[in-house]
Amino acid sequence: LPAIGVWLCSPVLSMIDTASVGLLAGTAQQAALNPAVSVTDYGALLVAFMYTATTNLVAGAVEIDSSDVAGGGDQPRTKRTLVTALRLALLVGVVFGAVLGSAAPTLLRMLIGNSSLDPTVYQSALRYVQIRSLGMPAAVVIGTAQSACLGMKDVKSPLYVLAAAAGINLLGDMLLVRNASPWLGGAAGAAWATVFSQYGALLMFLRWLTVKRKKLSDTPNLDGHVMEPMDMIKDTSKDVGKNIKITFGNAYERGTVLRKKLFSSNQPNVVEVTKSKDNKDALAKGLLSGSHKPLSILNPLRLARSKS
């Protein structure tokens, strides 16, 4: 379920806009959202090639880095592929946003129909699309980053971004939709809330990629001086079945032997399983820490320099 966050982000934000406008702004503003949301959401599918390509490229880079012993686990190809994809996504988002904003009047007339244009509905829908086009750079970068997480088998990060964007959008709708200004309230207010949520989620995602994560090697393990409870059970139960006699019947004997075998056979794998699970869940977190700052990741001037 978390893996579909890359495809649900924009529709969820649009759904929040529709519900908020319908409850707080009236029927005319809600009627404007139907064609406006169709233009923005369906138009955004034109840049979906970035998401598919990023997932494939990052997954391939992760596979190469995992088999490269000389790399020392630093994942240079994965980092380089991720940063290049994010910078390219910013350029694609800027171009797509400019095209969407300039083509909004034509697209809305094609959807609504020239003979049935209502001035209030049309102007509200036009403002919504033009404001939403300002957030397309952030939307494309977020979608690309979420796709990169899927390529790294990190399915939780896209869900975190979706939840953050939805929360900011809902709060912005509650504050702006009631406004009487045509450019700050109604459908326009919902569009501004969506744009703010997209850029807010983008900043949080960049912070997520560059924050330094705590390594499992820094914590006490089986090789350290701190003894885990399961380790004490393992040590005390080692070879017990060979040295003691069971005097409480066959049922108790079988249960005790089975318990000892379960502890002794599964215990060596507890730390490994936990470590594997934690690394998988937090693979995207802190991936670029130490090498990039949040805003330097999206510097398009370094797009050509990132190739090596």
C-alpha positions as CSV (number, residue, x, y, z in Angstrom):
1,L,0.0,0.0,0.0
2,P,2.7,2.6,0.7
3,A,4.2,2.0,-2.7
4,I,1.2,3.6,-4.5
5,G,1.9,6.9,-2.8
6,V,3.7,8.2,-5.8
7,W,0.5,7.8,-7.9
8,L,-1.9,8.9,-5.1
9,C,-0.3,12.2,-4.1
10,S,-1.8,14.5,-6.7
11,P,-5.3,12.9,-6.7
12,V,-5.5,13.0,-2.9
13,L,-4.6,16.7,-2.9
14,S,-7.2,17.4,-5.5
15,M,-9.8,15.4,-3.5
16,I,-9.1,17.5,-0.4
17,D,-9.5,20.6,-2.5
18,T,-12.8,19.5,-3.9
19,A,-14.2,18.5,-0.5
20,S,-13.0,21.8,1.2
21,V,-14.3,24.0,-1.6
22,G,-17.7,22.2,-1.6
23,L,-18.1,22.7,2.2
24,L,-16.7,26.2,2.5
25,A,-17.0,28.1,-0.8
26,G,-20.3,27.2,-2.5
27,T,-21.5,25.5,-5.6
28,A,-20.0,27.9,-8.2
29,Q,-16.5,27.4,-6.9
30,Q,-17.0,23.7,-6.6
31,A,-18.3,23.5,-10.2
32,A,-15.1,25.2,-11.3
33,L,-12.9,22.5,-9.8
34,N,-14.3,19.7,-12.0
35,P,-12.7,20.8,-15.2
36,A,-9.7,22.4,-13.4
37,V,-8.8,19.3,-11.5
38,S,-9.1,17.2,-14.7
39,V,-6.7,19.5,-16.5
40,T,-4.1,19.5,-13.7
41,D,-4.3,15.8,-12.8
42,Y,-4.6,14.3,-16.2
43,G,-2.1,16.7,-17.6
44,A,0.4,15.6,-14.9
45,L,0.4,12.2,-16.4
46,L,2.4,13.6,-19.3
47,V,5.5,13.7,-17.0
48,A,4.9,10.2,-15.6
49,F,7.8,8.9,-17.8
50,M,10.1,10.5,-15.2
51,Y,8.8,8.3,-12.5
52,T,9.0,5.0,-14.4
53,A,12.5,5.8,-15.7
54,T,13.8,6.9,-12.2
55,T,12.6,3.7,-10.6
56,N,14.3,1.6,-13.2
57,L,17.6,3.5,-13.2
58,V,17.8,3.7,-9.4
59,A,17.0,0.0,-9.0
60,G,19.8,-0.8,-11.5
61,A,22.2,1.5,-9.7
62,V,21.4,-0.1,-6.3
63,E,22.0,-3.6,-7.8
64,I,25.4,-2.5,-9.2
65,D,26.4,-0.8,-5.9
66,S,25.4,-3.9,-3.9
67,S,27.7,-6.1,-6.0
68,D,30.6,-3.6,-6.0
69,V,32.8,-4.7,-3.1
70,A,35.3,-1.9,-3.8
71,G,32.7,0.8,-3.2
72,G,32.7,0.1,0.5
73,G,28.9,0.4,0.8
74,D,28.9,4.1,0.0
75,Q,26.5,3.6,-3.0
76,P,28.1,6.1,-5.3
77,R,26.1,5.1,-8.4
78,T,22.8,5.3,-6.5
79,K,23.5,8.7,-5.1
80,R,24.6,10.0,-8.5
81,T,21.6,8.6,-10.2
82,L,19.2,10.0,-7.6
83,V,20.7,13.5,-7.7
84,T,20.7,13.6,-11.5
85,A,17.1,12.5,-11.6
86,L,16.0,15.1,-9.1
87,R,17.7,17.9,-11.0
88,L,16.3,16.8,-14.3
89,A,12.8,16.5,-12.7
90,L,13.1,20.1,-11.6
91,L,13.8,21.2,-15.2
92,V,10.9,19.1,-16.5
93,G,8.6,20.4,-13.9
94,V,9.4,24.0,-14.7
95,V,8.8,23.5,-18.4
96,F,5.6,21.5,-17.8
97,G,4.3,24.1,-15.4
98,A,4.9,26.9,-17.9
99,V,3.2,25.0,-20.7
100,L,0.2,24.1,-18.5
101,G,-0.3,27.6,-17.3
102,S,-0.2,29.1,-20.8
103,A,-2.4,26.4,-22.3
104,A,-5.0,26.5,-19.5
105,P,-7.5,28.8,-21.3
106,T,-7.6,26.5,-24.4
107,L,-7.8,23.3,-22.4
108,L,-10.6,24.6,-20.2
109,R,-12.6,25.8,-23.2
110,M,-12.2,22.4,-24.8
111,L,-13.6,20.7,-21.6
112,I,-16.4,23.1,-20.7
113,G,-17.5,24.1,-24.2
114,N,-17.6,27.5,-25.8
115,S,-21.4,27.6,-25.8
116,S,-21.9,26.8,-22.1
117,L,-19.2,28.9,-20.6
118,D,-20.2,30.5,-17.3
119,P,-17.9,33.5,-16.6
120,T,-17.7,32.8,-12.8
121,V,-17.0,29.1,-13.3
122,Y,-14.5,29.6,-16.1
123,Q,-12.5,32.3,-14.3
124,S,-12.4,30.3,-11.1
125,A,-11.3,27.2,-13.0
126,L,-8.6,29.3,-14.9
127,R,-7.2,30.7,-11.7
128,Y,-7.1,27.3,-10.2
129,V,-5.1,25.8,-13.1
130,Q,-2.7,28.7,-13.3
131,I,-2.0,28.6,-9.6
132,R,-1.6,24.9,-9.6
133,S,0.9,25.2,-12.5
134,L,3.2,27.1,-10.1
135,G,3.5,23.9,-8.0
136,M,4.3,21.5,-10.9
137,P,8.1,21.8,-10.4
138,A,7.7,20.6,-6.8
139,A,5.1,18.0,-7.8
140,V,7.5,16.4,-10.5
141,V,10.4,16.4,-8.1
142,I,8.4,14.8,-5.3
143,G,7.1,12.1,-7.7
144,T,10.6,11.4,-8.9
145,A,12.0,11.2,-5.4
146,Q,9.2,8.8,-4.4
147,S,9.9,6.7,-7.5
148,A,13.6,6.6,-6.5
149,C,12.5,5.3,-3.1
150,L,10.6,2.5,-4.7
151,G,13.8,1.7,-6.7
152,M,15.7,1.4,-3.4
153,K,12.9,-0.8,-1.9
154,D,12.0,2.0,0.6
155,V,8.2,1.9,0.5
156,K,7.6,4.0,3.7
157,S,9.1,7.3,2.6
158,P,6.5,7.9,-0.2
159,L,3.8,7.4,2.4
160,Y,5.4,9.9,4.8
161,V,5.5,12.5,2.0
162,L,1.9,11.9,1.1
163,A,0.7,12.2,4.7
164,A,2.7,15.4,5.1
165,A,1.4,17.0,1.9
166,A,-2.2,16.0,2.7
167,G,-1.9,17.5,6.2
168,I,-0.5,20.8,5.0
169,N,-3.1,21.0,2.2
170,L,-6.0,20.4,4.5
171,L,-4.8,23.1,6.9
172,G,-4.3,25.5,4.0
173,D,-7.7,24.8,2.7
174,M,-9.3,25.5,6.0
175,L,-7.5,28.9,6.2
176,L,-7.8,30.1,2.6
177,V,-10.9,28.8,1.0
178,R,-13.2,31.0,3.2
179,N,-11.4,34.1,1.9
180,A,-13.6,36.4,-0.2
181,S,-10.8,37.5,-2.5
182,P,-11.0,35.8,-6.0
183,W,-7.3,35.2,-6.0
184,L,-7.0,34.0,-2.4
185,G,-10.3,32.3,-1.6
186,G,-12.6,29.7,-3.1
187,A,-11.0,27.5,-5.8
188,A,-7.9,29.8,-5.9
189,G,-7.4,29.4,-2.2
190,A,-7.6,25.6,-2.6
191,A,-5.0,25.9,-5.4
192,W,-2.7,27.9,-3.2
193,A,-3.0,25.4,-0.4
194,T,-2.0,22.6,-2.7
195,V,1.0,24.5,-4.0
196,F,2.1,25.3,-0.5
197,S,1.7,21.7,0.5
198,Q,3.7,20.5,-2.5
199,Y,6.7,22.8,-1.7
200,G,6.4,22.0,2.0
201,A,6.5,18.3,1.3
202,L,9.4,18.8,-1.1
203,L,11.5,20.6,1.6
204,M,10.7,17.8,4.1
205,F,11.7,15.2,1.5
206,L,15.0,16.9,0.8
207,R,15.6,17.1,4.5
208,W,14.8,13.4,4.8
209,L,17.4,12.6,2.2
210,T,20.2,14.7,3.8
211,V,19.6,14.1,7.5
212,K,22.2,12.0,9.1
213,R,20.8,8.7,10.1
214,K,21.9,6.6,13.1
215,K,23.9,3.6,12.1
216,L,23.1,0.2,13.6
217,S,26.9,-0.4,14.0
218,D,27.0,2.4,16.6
219,T,24.7,0.5,19.0
220,P,25.8,-2.4,21.2
221,N,25.4,-5.8,19.5
222,L,26.5,-9.3,20.1
223,D,30.2,-8.3,19.7
224,G,30.0,-5.5,22.3
225,H,29.9,-5.5,26.0
226,V,26.2,-5.1,26.4
227,M,24.3,-8.4,26.6
228,E,20.9,-8.5,25.1
229,P,18.1,-10.5,27.0
230,M,17.8,-12.9,24.1
231,D,21.6,-13.5,24.2
232,M,21.4,-14.4,27.9
233,I,18.7,-16.8,27.1
234,K,20.8,-18.3,24.4
235,D,23.9,-18.7,26.6
236,T,22.0,-20.2,29.5
237,S,20.1,-22.6,27.3
238,K,23.1,-23.8,25.3
239,D,23.5,-27.6,25.4
240,V,21.1,-27.8,28.3
241,G,19.2,-30.6,26.6
242,K,22.4,-32.7,26.7
243,N,23.2,-32.2,30.4
244,I,20.0,-32.4,32.4
245,K,17.4,-35.0,33.0
246,I,13.7,-34.2,32.6
247,T,11.6,-35.6,35.5
248,F,8.2,-34.1,34.8
249,G,6.9,-36.4,32.2
250,N,7.2,-36.8,28.4
251,A,4.9,-33.8,27.6
252,Y,7.0,-31.4,29.7
253,E,10.2,-32.9,28.3
254,R,9.2,-32.4,24.7
255,G,7.9,-28.9,25.4
256,T,11.2,-27.9,27.1
257,V,13.4,-29.4,24.4
258,L,11.3,-27.7,21.7
259,R,11.6,-24.4,23.6
260,K,15.4,-24.7,23.8
261,K,15.7,-25.6,20.2
262,L,13.6,-22.6,19.1
263,F,15.7,-20.2,21.1
264,S,19.1,-21.6,20.1
265,S,18.2,-21.9,16.4
266,N,16.5,-18.6,15.9
267,Q,18.6,-16.4,18.1
268,P,21.6,-15.9,15.8
269,N,19.2,-14.6,13.2
270,V,17.4,-12.0,15.3
271,V,20.0,-9.2,14.9
272,E,20.5,-10.0,11.2
273,V,16.8,-9.9,10.5
274,T,16.3,-6.7,12.5
275,K,19.3,-5.1,10.8
276,S,18.0,-6.1,7.3
277,K,14.6,-4.8,8.1
278,D,15.9,-1.5,9.4
279,N,18.2,-1.0,6.5
280,K,15.4,-1.6,4.1
281,D,13.0,0.7,5.7
282,A,15.5,3.5,6.2
283,L,17.5,3.2,3.0
284,A,16.5,6.5,1.5
285,K,16.8,8.4,4.8
286,G,20.2,10.1,5.0
287,L,21.3,8.7,1.7
288,L,22.8,12.0,0.7
289,S,24.0,13.1,4.1
290,G,27.5,14.4,4.2
291,S,27.7,14.9,0.4
292,H,24.8,17.3,-0.3
293,K,22.7,20.0,1.4
294,P,18.9,20.1,0.9
295,L,18.9,23.0,-1.5
296,S,22.1,21.9,-3.4
297,I,20.4,18.7,-4.5
298,L,18.2,20.7,-6.9
299,N,20.9,22.9,-8.4
300,P,20.2,22.5,-12.2
301,L,23.6,24.2,-13.0
302,R,25.3,21.0,-11.7
303,L,23.3,18.7,-13.9
304,A,26.1,18.3,-16.5
305,R,28.8,18.1,-13.8
306,S,27.1,15.2,-12.1
307,K,28.0,12.9,-15.0
308,S,31.1,10.8,-14.5
